[in-house]
Amino acid sequence: MRNYTYERKMPTVAEREARKAFKEADVKVAMAEYERTQKAFHANHERLKAERLAREAEAARKLKT
């Protein structure tokens, strides 16, 4: 049986700064993707709503005649 001990290496200032920069970039990419997805969702929702309202109006018009 082996007894492994690991010492945690403290990151250097440069490593911390690099991690911070990459994290900020990742957050920007994630937020842009989220916003793009939300915009597409809402556009599709509005399109489907308009189509549904048009179908309902057509059905109501046919019932009146």
C-alpha positions in Angstrom: 0.0 0.0 0.0 1.3 3.4 -1.0 0.9 6.5 1.0 0.6 9.4 -1.3 0.7 12.9 -0.1 0.0 15.9 -2.3 0.9 19.4 -1.5 -1.3 22.0 -3.0 0.6 24.4 -5.1 -0.4 28.0 -4.7 -0.9 29.7 -8.0 1.4 32.5 -8.9 0.2 36.0 -9.5 0.5 35.5 -13.3 -1.6 32.3 -13.1 -4.3 34.0 -11.0 -4.4 36.9 -13.5 -4.6 34.5 -16.4 -7.4 32.5 -14.7 -9.3 35.7 -14.1 -8.9 36.9 -17.7 -10.1 33.5 -19.1 -13.0 33.4 -16.6 -14.1 36.9 -17.7 -13.9 35.8 -21.4 -15.8 32.6 -20.7 -18.5 34.6 -19.0 -18.8 37.0 -21.9 -19.1 34.1 -24.3 -21.7 32.4 -22.2 -23.8 35.5 -21.8 -23.7 36.2 -25.5 -24.9 32.7 -26.2 -27.6 33.0 -23.6 -28.8 36.3 -25.1 -28.7 34.9 -28.6 -30.8 31.9 -27.5 -33.3 34.0 -25.6 -33.7 36.3 -28.7 -34.3 33.3 -31.0 -36.8 31.8 -28.5 -38.8 35.0 -28.2 -38.8 35.6 -31.9 -40.1 32.1 -32.5 -42.6 32.5 -29.7 -44.0 35.7 -31.3 -44.1 34.0 -34.7 -46.1 31.0 -33.4 -48.4 33.3 -31.4 -49.1 35.3 -34.6 -49.8 32.1 -36.5 -52.1 30.9 -33.8 -54.0 34.2 -33.6 -54.4 34.1 -37.4 -55.8 30.6 -37.4 -58.2 31.5 -34.6 -59.4 34.6 -36.4 -59.9 32.6 -39.6 -61.8 29.9 -37.7 -64.0 32.6 -36.1 -64.6 34.2 -39.5 -65.7 30.9 -40.9 -68.1 30.3 -38.1 -69.8 33.7 -38.7 -70.5 32.9 -42.3 
